[in-house]
Amino acid sequence: MHNKRIDSRSHETLLVKHAYRKVRNNKRIIRVGKEDVEMIMNKNTNNVYLRCLPQNFTEKDLNELCSPFGQLTCTRVRENGVAFVRFRQPENAQQAIRELNGKLITGSQRPLLAKLANSF
């Protein structure tokens, strides 16, 4: 994992070291586990953007809507009918997109738009 790019659009690379904290060249080095590295590498393939949600849609509603597709690691609901969901596995994000895109949510006048998020 050492020196692997975080994503294809970034010039940042991972620095993998033994467990310790140290500051070198004004950069903090912190050990990360395998799951953390996988999450960083998958950051653009497991984040789902949802639009056209009801105005009163809550974090709890979002969890109930998306958790059947797989384990969620992070959710965020915005006031403008937009939400972001991060799944543990990219295939769960793809399944959620396939099944939620175009679905009419109670309280919304337009069908749900579900797609991969650019960032989270």
C-alpha positions in Angstrom: 0.0 0.0 0.0 3.0 2.3 0.5 3.2 5.0 -2.2 -0.1 4.0 -3.8 -2.2 6.9 -5.1 -5.3 7.7 -3.2 -7.2 8.1 -6.4 -6.5 8.5 -10.1 -7.1 12.3 -10.0 -4.9 13.0 -7.0 -1.2 13.3 -6.7 -1.3 12.3 -3.1 0.2 8.9 -2.2 -0.2 6.8 0.9 2.7 6.6 3.4 2.5 3.3 5.3 4.8 2.9 8.4 4.9 1.0 11.6 2.7 2.1 14.5 4.0 5.4 15.9 3.3 9.1 15.7 6.0 11.4 14.4 6.3 14.7 12.7 8.6 14.8 9.7 8.9 17.7 7.3 5.8 19.2 8.9 3.7 16.1 8.1 2.2 13.9 10.7 2.7 10.2 10.1 0.0 8.0 11.6 -0.4 4.3 11.2 -3.7 3.3 9.5 -5.3 -0.1 9.4 -6.1 -2.1 6.2 -9.8 -1.1 6.4 -8.8 2.6 6.6 -6.7 2.2 3.5 -9.4 0.4 1.6 -11.9 3.2 2.6 -9.5 5.8 1.3 -8.9 3.9 -1.9 -12.7 3.5 -2.4 -13.7 7.0 -1.5 -15.0 7.8 -5.0 -16.7 4.5 -5.6 -18.7 3.9 -2.4 -20.2 7.4 -1.9 -23.7 7.9 -3.1 -25.4 11.3 -3.8 -29.1 11.5 -3.4 -31.3 14.4 -4.6 -35.1 15.2 -4.6 -35.6 14.0 -1.0 -38.5 15.4 1.0 -37.6 18.6 2.9 -38.3 16.9 6.3 -36.1 13.9 5.5 -33.9 13.0 8.5 -30.7 11.1 9.2 -32.8 8.3 10.6 -34.9 8.2 7.4 -31.7 8.1 5.4 -30.4 5.1 7.4 -33.7 3.2 7.0 -33.7 3.9 3.3 -30.1 2.9 2.6 -29.1 0.3 5.2 -30.8 -2.6 3.4 -28.2 -2.3 0.7 -25.2 -2.8 3.0 -23.2 -1.4 5.9 -23.1 2.4 6.0 -20.0 4.1 7.3 -21.2 7.7 7.1 -24.4 9.6 6.3 -25.2 13.3 5.8 -28.5 15.0 5.1 -28.7 18.5 3.9 -31.7 20.8 4.2 -32.2 21.3 0.5 -33.4 17.7 -0.2 -29.8 16.4 -0.8 -28.0 13.6 1.1 -24.8 11.7 0.9 -24.2 8.1 2.0 -20.9 6.2 2.3 -21.1 2.5 2.1 -18.4 0.1 3.4 -18.3 -1.7 0.0 -18.5 -0.2 -3.5 -20.8 -3.0 -4.7 -23.3 -2.0 -2.0 -23.3 1.6 -3.3 -23.9 0.4 -6.9 -26.8 -1.7 -5.7 -28.3 1.2 -3.9 -28.0 3.4 -6.9 -29.7 0.8 -9.2 -32.6 0.3 -6.8 -33.1 3.9 -5.5 -32.6 5.9 -8.7 -36.1 6.9 -10.0 -37.9 5.7 -6.9 -40.6 8.0 -5.6 -40.2 8.7 -1.9 -43.2 9.5 0.2 -43.4 13.3 0.7 -41.4 14.1 -2.4 -43.0 15.4 -5.6 -40.2 14.2 -7.9 -38.4 10.8 -8.3 -35.2 10.3 -6.4 -31.9 10.9 -8.2 -29.2 8.5 -7.0 -25.6 8.5 -8.4 -22.0 8.2 -7.4 -20.9 11.3 -5.5 -17.9 13.3 -6.8 -16.6 13.7 -3.2 -17.9 13.5 0.4 
